[in-house]
Amino acid sequence: MTQYKYDVTMSCGGCSGAVTKALNNLEGVDKFDVSLEAQKVTVESATLSEADILDAIQKTGKKAKVAEQ
Amino acid sequence: MTQYKYDVTMSCGGCSGAVTKALNNLEGVDKFDVSLEAQKVTVESATLSEADILDAIQKTGKKAKVAEQ
């Protein structure tokens, strides 16, 4: 299991809801947290790569990048 | 050229921006308008079906349906 962190620009509950929906629908995600306050998304997965998950988040149309540790 | 209309739930500029980005990236779209105030999206295309466009909008994670005329 690997944990990945992303910075995602989300302005309202509709924005964070869209990211939540995308991660709910993404196969291979074991656990995730979307924080509108922190503008952060944390995802745990045993099978997906950092890039796979970033791609799924960006498909919602949100500006997203891998968070600096 | 056919014009399609959709009801899309968008709560803020980030939401409507995400839909705008998705339609900008969708090949076959000739013209479109995203209205946050009206919660409406209008798309003109010569090649895409009503369902193709609805699918692209829904991929942003927004609640969307074909508008009743």
N, CA and C atoms of all chains as a GROMACS GRO file, in nm:
protein
  414
    1MET      N    1   0.084  -0.121   0.000
    1MET     CA    2   0.000   0.000   0.000
    1MET      C    3   0.087   0.125   0.000
    2THR      N    4   0.063   0.213  -0.093
    2THR     CA    5   0.140   0.339  -0.098
    2THR      C    6   0.043   0.455  -0.082
    3GLN      N    7   0.092   0.557  -0.011
    3GLN     CA    8   0.009   0.676   0.006
    3GLN      C    9   0.063   0.789  -0.084
    4TYR      N   10  -0.027   0.850  -0.158
    4TYR     CA   11   0.010   0.959  -0.249
    4TYR      C   12  -0.062   1.086  -0.206
    5LYS      N   13   0.007   1.199  -0.220
    5LYS     CA   14  -0.056   1.327  -0.182
    5LYS      C   15  -0.052   1.426  -0.299
    6TYR      N   16  -0.163   1.497  -0.314
    6TYR     CA   17  -0.175   1.592  -0.425
    6TYR      C   18  -0.226   1.727  -0.374
    7ASP      N   19  -0.179   1.833  -0.439
    7ASP     CA   20  -0.237   1.966  -0.418
    7ASP      C   21  -0.342   1.986  -0.526
    8VAL      N   22  -0.466   2.012  -0.485
    8VAL     CA   23  -0.574   2.026  -0.582
    8VAL      C   24  -0.651   2.155  -0.553
    9THR      N   25  -0.668   2.236  -0.655
    9THR     CA   26  -0.741   2.362  -0.640
    9THR      C   27  -0.891   2.333  -0.642
   10MET      N   28  -0.955   2.353  -0.526
   10MET     CA   29  -1.100   2.328  -0.514
   10MET      C   30  -1.161   2.449  -0.442
   11SER      N   31  -1.261   2.512  -0.506
   11SER     CA   32  -1.314   2.636  -0.449
   11SER      C   33  -1.440   2.619  -0.366
   12CYS      N   34  -1.509   2.507  -0.381
   12CYS     CA   35  -1.634   2.492  -0.307
   12CYS      C   36  -1.667   2.344  -0.289
   13GLY      N   37  -1.776   2.316  -0.222
   13GLY     CA   38  -1.816   2.178  -0.200
   13GLY      C   39  -1.848   2.103  -0.329
   14GLY      N   40  -1.888   2.177  -0.430
   14GLY     CA   41  -1.913   2.115  -0.561
   14GLY      C   42  -1.784   2.066  -0.624
   15CYS      N   43  -1.678   2.143  -0.605
   15CYS     CA   44  -1.544   2.108  -0.658
   15CYS      C   45  -1.492   1.983  -0.586
   16SER      N   46  -1.496   1.986  -0.452
   16SER     CA   47  -1.442   1.872  -0.378
   16SER      C   48  -1.531   1.750  -0.397
   17GLY      N   49  -1.660   1.773  -0.416
   17GLY     CA   50  -1.752   1.662  -0.444
   17GLY      C   51  -1.720   1.594  -0.576
   18ALA      N   52  -1.680   1.673  -0.673
   18ALA     CA   53  -1.645   1.618  -0.806
   18ALA      C   54  -1.521   1.529  -0.794
   19VAL      N   55  -1.424   1.573  -0.716
   19VAL     CA   56  -1.301   1.494  -0.697
   19VAL      C   57  -1.333   1.366  -0.619
   20THR      N   58  -1.418   1.378  -0.518
   20THR     CA   59  -1.461   1.263  -0.438
   20THR      C   60  -1.528   1.158  -0.528
   21LYS      N   61  -1.615   1.205  -0.617
   21LYS     CA   62  -1.686   1.115  -0.708
   21LYS      C   63  -1.588   1.043  -0.801
   22ALA      N   64  -1.492   1.118  -0.851
   22ALA     CA   65  -1.393   1.058  -0.943
   22ALA      C   66  -1.312   0.949  -0.871
   23LEU      N   67  -1.276   0.974  -0.746
   23LEU     CA   68  -1.195   0.875  -0.672
   23LEU      C   69  -1.280   0.756  -0.630
   24ASN      N   70  -1.406   0.780  -0.600
   24ASN     CA   71  -1.498   0.669  -0.571
   24ASN      C   72  -1.511   0.575  -0.690
   25ASN      N   73  -1.504   0.633  -0.811
   25ASN     CA   74  -1.522   0.553  -0.933
   25ASN      C   75  -1.392   0.495  -0.986
   26LEU      N   76  -1.280   0.528  -0.923
   26LEU     CA   77  -1.151   0.483  -0.974
   26LEU      C   78  -1.114   0.348  -0.911
   27GLU      N   79  -1.106   0.247  -0.996
   27GLU     CA   80  -1.072   0.114  -0.946
   27GLU      C   81  -0.927   0.109  -0.898
   28GLY      N   82  -0.905   0.045  -0.782
   28GLY     CA   83  -0.768   0.033  -0.731
   28GLY      C   84  -0.740   0.126  -0.615
   29VAL      N   85  -0.834   0.218  -0.590
   29VAL     CA   86  -0.819   0.309  -0.476
   29VAL      C   87  -0.868   0.238  -0.351
   30ASP      N   88  -0.784   0.230  -0.248
   30ASP     CA   89  -0.823   0.159  -0.126
   30ASP      C   90  -0.883   0.253  -0.024
   31LYS      N   91  -0.834   0.377  -0.024
   31LYS     CA   92  -0.877   0.473   0.077
   31LYS      C   93  -0.839   0.612   0.027
   32PHE      N   94  -0.922   0.712   0.055
   32PHE     CA   95  -0.880   0.847   0.015
   32PHE      C   96  -0.945   0.952   0.103
   33ASP      N   97  -0.883   1.068   0.102
   33ASP     CA   98  -0.938   1.181   0.176
   33ASP      C   99  -0.926   1.306   0.089
   34VAL      N  100  -1.037   1.379   0.077
   34VAL     CA  101  -1.037   1.503   0.000
   34VAL      C  102  -1.061   1.616   0.099
   35SER      N  103  -0.964   1.709   0.112
   35SER     CA  104  -0.981   1.821   0.204
   35SER      C  105  -0.992   1.952   0.129
   36LEU      N  106  -1.113   2.006   0.131
   36LEU     CA  107  -1.138   2.136   0.067
   36LEU      C  108  -1.061   2.246   0.141
   37GLU      N  109  -1.058   2.239   0.274
   37GLU     CA  110  -0.991   2.341   0.355
   37GLU      C  111  -0.841   2.345   0.323
   38ALA      N  112  -0.779   2.227   0.320
   38ALA     CA  113  -0.634   2.219   0.300
   38ALA      C  114  -0.596   2.221   0.152
   39GLN      N  115  -0.696   2.205   0.064
   39GLN     CA  116  -0.670   2.195  -0.082
   39GLN      C  117  -0.578   2.076  -0.111
   40LYS      N  118  -0.601   1.969  -0.036
   40LYS     CA  119  -0.518   1.849  -0.048
   40LYS      C  120  -0.603   1.725  -0.071
   41VAL      N  121  -0.548   1.632  -0.146
   41VAL     CA  122  -0.610   1.502  -0.166
   41VAL      C  123  -0.507   1.395  -0.133
   42THR      N  124  -0.545   1.301  -0.048
   42THR     CA  125  -0.457   1.190  -0.011
   42THR      C  126  -0.521   1.061  -0.057
   43VAL      N  127  -0.445   0.977  -0.124
   43VAL     CA  128  -0.499   0.853  -0.179
   43VAL      C  129  -0.407   0.737  -0.143
   44GLU      N  130  -0.467   0.626  -0.100
   44GLU     CA  131  -0.390   0.504  -0.074
   44GLU      C  132  -0.428   0.399  -0.176
   45SER      N  133  -0.327   0.337  -0.236
   45SER     CA  134  -0.352   0.233  -0.335
   45SER      C  135  -0.237   0.134  -0.339
   46ALA      N  136  -0.270   0.008  -0.363
   46ALA     CA  137  -0.167  -0.096  -0.376
   46ALA      C  138  -0.130  -0.118  -0.522
   47THR      N  139  -0.215  -0.072  -0.614
   47THR     CA  140  -0.195  -0.106  -0.755
   47THR      C  141  -0.173   0.014  -0.848
   48LEU      N  142  -0.229   0.129  -0.811
   48LEU     CA  143  -0.220   0.245  -0.902
   48LEU      C  144  -0.090   0.322  -0.882
   49SER      N  145  -0.042   0.385  -0.989
   49SER     CA  146   0.077   0.469  -0.979
   49SER      C  147   0.037   0.611  -0.943
   50GLU      N  148   0.136   0.689  -0.902
   50GLU     CA  149   0.115   0.830  -0.869
   50GLU      C  150   0.054   0.903  -0.989
   51ALA      N  151   0.102   0.868  -1.110
   51ALA     CA  152   0.056   0.935  -1.232
   51ALA      C  153  -0.087   0.894  -1.269
   52ASP      N  154  -0.121   0.767  -1.247
   52ASP     CA  155  -0.258   0.719  -1.274
   52ASP      C  156  -0.360   0.801  -1.195
   53ILE      N  157  -0.329   0.819  -1.068
   53ILE     CA  158  -0.422   0.889  -0.978
   53ILE      C  159  -0.428   1.037  -1.014
   54LEU      N  160  -0.313   1.097  -1.044
   54LEU     CA  161  -0.310   1.238  -1.084
   54LEU      C  162  -0.396   1.259  -1.209
   55ASP      N  163  -0.384   1.166  -1.302
   55ASP     CA  164  -0.461   1.173  -1.426
   55ASP      C  165  -0.612   1.171  -1.398
   56ALA      N  166  -0.654   1.082  -1.308
   56ALA     CA  167  -0.797   1.072  -1.273
   56ALA      C  168  -0.846   1.201  -1.207
   57ILE      N  169  -0.763   1.260  -1.123
   57ILE     CA  170  -0.802   1.385  -1.056
   57ILE      C  171  -0.811   1.497  -1.160
   58GLN      N  172  -0.715   1.503  -1.251
   58GLN     CA  173  -0.713   1.610  -1.352
   58GLN      C  174  -0.829   1.598  -1.449
   59LYS      N  175  -0.880   1.476  -1.467
   59LYS     CA  176  -0.994   1.457  -1.558
   59LYS      C  177  -1.120   1.526  -1.508
   60THR      N  178  -1.124   1.561  -1.381
   60THR     CA  179  -1.239   1.637  -1.330
   60THR      C  180  -1.231   1.783  -1.373
   61GLY      N  181  -1.118   1.823  -1.434
   61GLY     CA  182  -1.102   1.962  -1.478
   61GLY      C  183  -1.039   2.050  -1.372
   62LYS      N  184  -0.999   1.991  -1.259
   62LYS     CA  185  -0.936   2.068  -1.151
   62LYS      C  186  -0.786   2.075  -1.175
   63LYS      N  187  -0.727   2.185  -1.131
   63LYS     CA  188  -0.582   2.201  -1.136
   63LYS      C  189  -0.523   2.115  -1.023
   64ALA      N  190  -0.435   2.023  -1.059
   64ALA     CA  191  -0.381   1.931  -0.958
   64ALA      C  192  -0.235   1.901  -0.986
   65LYS      N  193  -0.158   1.882  -0.879
   65LYS     CA  194  -0.019   1.838  -0.895
   65LYS      C  195   0.020   1.755  -0.774
   66VAL      N  196   0.126   1.678  -0.792
   66VAL     CA  197   0.177   1.597  -0.681
   66VAL      C  198   0.229   1.693  -0.574
   67ALA      N  199   0.190   1.671  -0.448
   67ALA     CA  200   0.231   1.759  -0.340
   67ALA      C  201   0.378   1.736  -0.306
   68GLU      N  202   0.447   1.845  -0.275
   68GLU     CA  203   0.586   1.831  -0.229
   68GLU      C  204   0.581   1.779  -0.085
   69GLN      N  205   0.664   1.682  -0.057
   69GLN     CA  206   0.660   1.621   0.077
   69GLN      C  207   0.721   1.714   0.181
   70MET      N  208  -2.502   2.091  -3.816
   70MET     CA  209  -2.472   2.136  -3.679
   70MET      C  210  -2.595   2.119  -3.590
   71THR      N  211  -2.578   2.054  -3.477
   71THR     CA  212  -2.689   2.037  -3.384
   71THR      C  213  -2.655   2.106  -3.253
   72GLN      N  214  -2.755   2.164  -3.191
   72GLN     CA  215  -2.734   2.227  -3.062
   72GLN      C  216  -2.797   2.141  -2.952
   73TYR      N  217  -2.719   2.116  -2.849
   73TYR     CA  218  -2.764   2.034  -2.737
   73TYR      C  219  -2.763   2.119  -2.610
   74LYS      N  220  -2.862   2.095  -2.524
   74LYS     CA  221  -2.867   2.170  -2.397
   74LYS      C  222  -2.872   2.077  -2.278
   75TYR      N  223  -2.799   2.113  -2.175
   75TYR     CA  224  -2.790   2.030  -2.055
   75TYR      C  225  -2.812   2.114  -1.930
   76ASP      N  226  -2.872   2.051  -1.830
   76ASP     CA  227  -2.879   2.111  -1.696
   76ASP      C  228  -2.762   2.055  -1.617
   77VAL      N  229  -2.677   2.142  -1.567
   77VAL     CA  230  -2.558   2.097  -1.495
   77VAL      C  231  -2.549   2.170  -1.362
   78THR      N  232  -2.533   2.094  -1.254
   78THR     CA  233  -2.521   2.153  -1.120
   78THR      C  234  -2.379   2.206  -1.100
   79MET      N  235  -2.366   2.338  -1.094
   79MET     CA  236  -2.235   2.401  -1.074
   79MET      C  237  -2.249   2.505  -0.964
   80SER      N  238  -2.169   2.493  -0.859
   80SER     CA  239  -2.186   2.583  -0.745
   80SER      C  240  -2.096   2.705  -0.745
   81CYS      N  241  -1.986   2.701  -0.819
   81CYS     CA  242  -1.894   2.815  -0.816
   81CYS      C  243  -1.815   2.822  -0.946
   82GLY      N  244  -1.730   2.923  -0.956
   82GLY     CA  245  -1.649   2.939  -1.077
   82GLY      C  246  -1.554   2.824  -1.101
   83GLY      N  247  -1.516   2.755  -0.994
   83GLY     CA  248  -1.430   2.637  -1.010
   83GLY      C  249  -1.505   2.523  -1.077
   84CYS      N  250  -1.632   2.512  -1.044
   84CYS     CA  251  -1.718   2.409  -1.104
   84CYS      C  252  -1.739   2.437  -1.252
   85SER      N  253  -1.778   2.561  -1.284
   85SER     CA  254  -1.805   2.594  -1.425
   85SER      C  255  -1.675   2.592  -1.505
   86GLY      N  256  -1.563   2.628  -1.439
   86GLY     CA  257  -1.434   2.622  -1.506
   86GLY      C  258  -1.395   2.480  -1.542
   87ALA      N  259  -1.429   2.386  -1.457
   87ALA     CA  260  -1.398   2.245  -1.484
   87ALA      C  261  -1.477   2.195  -1.605
   88VAL      N  262  -1.603   2.236  -1.615
   88VAL     CA  263  -1.686   2.196  -1.729
   88VAL      C  264  -1.633   2.263  -1.857
   89THR      N  265  -1.595   2.388  -1.846
   89THR     CA  266  -1.538   2.462  -1.961
   89THR      C  267  -1.413   2.391  -2.013
   90LYS      N  268  -1.328   2.350  -1.918
   90LYS     CA  269  -1.203   2.282  -1.956
   90LYS      C  270  -1.233   2.150  -2.027
   91ALA      N  271  -1.329   2.076  -1.975
   91ALA     CA  272  -1.365   1.947  -2.036
   91ALA      C  273  -1.416   1.965  -2.179
   92LEU      N  274  -1.496   2.071  -2.200
   92LEU     CA  275  -1.552   2.094  -2.334
   92LEU      C  276  -1.446   2.148  -2.430
   93ASN      N  277  -1.352   2.227  -2.377
   93ASN     CA  278  -1.240   2.274  -2.459
   93ASN      C  279  -1.157   2.156  -2.509
   94ASN      N  280  -1.147   2.053  -2.427
   94ASN     CA  281  -1.064   1.938  -2.462
   94ASN      C  282  -1.138   1.831  -2.542
   95LEU      N  283  -1.267   1.849  -2.560
   95LEU     CA  284  -1.347   1.747  -2.628
   95LEU      C  285  -1.347   1.772  -2.779
   96GLU      N  286  -1.292   1.679  -2.853
   96GLU     CA  287  -1.285   1.694  -2.999
   96GLU      C  288  -1.424   1.681  -3.060
   97GLY      N  289  -1.456   1.769  -3.154
   97GLY     CA  290  -1.585   1.763  -3.222
   97GLY      C  291  -1.680   1.871  -3.176
   98VAL      N  292  -1.641   1.943  -3.068
   98VAL     CA  293  -1.725   2.054  -3.020
   98VAL      C  294  -1.692   2.177  -3.103
   99ASP      N  295  -1.794   2.238  -3.163
   99ASP     CA  296  -1.771   2.354  -3.248
   99ASP      C  297  -1.786   2.484  -3.170
  100LYS      N  298  -1.876   2.483  -3.073
  100LYS     CA  299  -1.906   2.605  -2.998
  100LYS      C  300  -1.975   2.561  -2.870
  101PHE      N  301  -1.951   2.633  -2.760
  101PHE     CA  302  -2.025   2.599  -2.640
  101PHE      C  303  -2.036   2.718  -2.547
  102ASP      N  304  -2.133   2.710  -2.458
  102ASP     CA  305  -2.151   2.814  -2.357
  102ASP      C  306  -2.182   2.746  -2.224
  103VAL      N  307  -2.111   2.788  -2.121
  103VAL     CA  308  -2.134   2.735  -1.986
  103VAL      C  309  -2.187   2.850  -1.902
  104SER      N  310  -2.309   2.837  -1.850
  104SER     CA  311  -2.365   2.943  -1.767
  104SER      C  312  -2.383   2.896  -1.623
  105LEU      N  313  -2.299   2.953  -1.536
  105LEU     CA  314  -2.306   2.921  -1.393
  105LEU      C  315  -2.438   2.974  -1.336
  106GLU      N  316  -2.479   3.093  -1.378
  106GLU     CA  317  -2.602   3.156  -1.326
  106GLU      C  318  -2.724   3.070  -1.361
  107ALA      N  319  -2.732   3.028  -1.489
  107ALA     CA  320  -2.848   2.953  -1.534
  107ALA      C  321  -2.836   2.804  -1.505
  108GLN      N  322  -2.716   2.758  -1.465
  108GLN     CA  323  -2.692   2.614  -1.444
  108GLN      C  324  -2.718   2.535  -1.572
  109LYS      N  325  -2.679   2.600  -1.684
  109LYS     CA  326  -2.703   2.540  -1.816
  109LYS      C  327  -2.574   2.534  -1.896
  110VAL      N  328  -2.563   2.431  -1.978
  110VAL     CA  329  -2.453   2.419  -2.073
  110VAL      C  330  -2.513   2.395  -2.211
  111THR      N  331  -2.472   2.476  -2.309
  111THR     CA  332  -2.517   2.461  -2.447
  111THR      C  333  -2.397   2.425  -2.533
  112VAL      N  334  -2.411   2.322  -2.616
  112VAL     CA  335  -2.300   2.276  -2.697
  112VAL      C  336  -2.347   2.259  -2.841
  113GLU      N  337  -2.266   2.307  -2.936
  113GLU     CA  338  -2.295   2.284  -3.078
  113GLU      C  339  -2.190   2.192  -3.136
  114SER      N  340  -2.238   2.089  -3.207
  114SER     CA  341  -2.145   1.994  -3.268
  114SER      C  342  -2.207   1.933  -3.393
  115ALA      N  343  -2.123   1.905  -3.489
  115ALA     CA  344  -2.169   1.841  -3.613
  115ALA      C  345  -2.148   1.690  -3.606
  116THR      N  346  -2.064   1.645  -3.514
  116THR     CA  347  -2.025   1.504  -3.516
  116THR      C  348  -2.061   1.426  -3.388
  117LEU      N  349  -2.068   1.496  -3.274
  117LEU     CA  350  -2.092   1.426  -3.148
  117LEU      C  351  -2.241   1.404  -3.124
  118SER      N  352  -2.273   1.297  -3.051
  118SER     CA  353  -2.413   1.272  -3.014
  118SER      C  354  -2.443   1.341  -2.881
  119GLU      N  355  -2.572   1.350  -2.851
  119GLU     CA  356  -2.616   1.407  -2.724
  119GLU      C  357  -2.554   1.332  -2.606
  120ALA      N  358  -2.546   1.198  -2.621
  120ALA     CA  359  -2.494   1.113  -2.513
  120ALA      C  360  -2.342   1.129  -2.498
  121ASP      N  361  -2.270   1.145  -2.610
  121ASP     CA  362  -2.124   1.166  -2.604
  121ASP      C  363  -2.090   1.288  -2.519
  122ILE      N  364  -2.165   1.396  -2.545
  122ILE     CA  365  -2.137   1.522  -2.477
  122ILE      C  366  -2.177   1.512  -2.329
  123LEU      N  367  -2.291   1.449  -2.303
  123LEU     CA  368  -2.335   1.430  -2.164
  123LEU      C  369  -2.229   1.352  -2.086
  124ASP      N  370  -2.174   1.249  -2.149
  124ASP     CA  371  -2.071   1.166  -2.087
  124ASP      C  372  -1.949   1.251  -2.050
  125ALA      N  373  -1.907   1.335  -2.142
  125ALA     CA  374  -1.789   1.420  -2.118
  125ALA      C  375  -1.814   1.517  -2.002
  126ILE      N  376  -1.936   1.571  -1.995
  126ILE     CA  377  -1.969   1.664  -1.885
  126ILE      C  378  -1.971   1.588  -1.753
  127GLN      N  379  -2.031   1.469  -1.754
  127GLN     CA  380  -2.042   1.390  -1.630
  127GLN      C  381  -1.905   1.344  -1.580
  128LYS      N  382  -1.809   1.329  -1.671
  128LYS     CA  383  -1.675   1.287  -1.630
  128LYS      C  384  -1.606   1.390  -1.541
  129THR      N  385  -1.656   1.513  -1.541
  129THR     CA  386  -1.600   1.614  -1.450
  129THR      C  387  -1.650   1.591  -1.307
  130GLY      N  388  -1.746   1.498  -1.290
  130GLY     CA  389  -1.798   1.470  -1.156
  130GLY      C  390  -1.919   1.555  -1.122
  131LYS      N  391  -1.966   1.635  -1.219
  131LYS     CA  392  -2.084   1.719  -1.195
  131LYS      C  393  -2.210   1.641  -1.228
  132LYS      N  394  -2.316   1.675  -1.158
  132LYS     CA  395  -2.447   1.616  -1.185
  132LYS      C  396  -2.501   1.685  -1.311
  133ALA      N  397  -2.530   1.607  -1.414
  133ALA     CA  398  -2.574   1.666  -1.540
  133ALA      C  399  -2.681   1.580  -1.605
  134LYS      N  400  -2.774   1.645  -1.676
  134LYS     CA  401  -2.874   1.573  -1.752
  134LYS      C  402  -2.914   1.656  -1.874
  135VAL      N  403  -2.971   1.590  -1.973
  135VAL     CA  404  -3.018   1.660  -2.091
  135VAL      C  405  -3.132   1.752  -2.047
  136ALA      N  406  -3.129   1.878  -2.089
  136ALA     CA  407  -3.232   1.973  -2.050
  136ALA      C  408  -3.362   1.944  -2.124
  137GLU      N  409  -3.474   1.960  -2.052
  137GLU     CA  410  -3.603   1.947  -2.119
  137GLU      C  411  -3.624   2.072  -2.205
  138GLN      N  412  -3.666   2.053  -2.326
  138GLN     CA  413  -3.681   2.168  -2.418
  138GLN      C  414  -3.798   2.254  -2.376
   0.00000   0.00000   0.00000
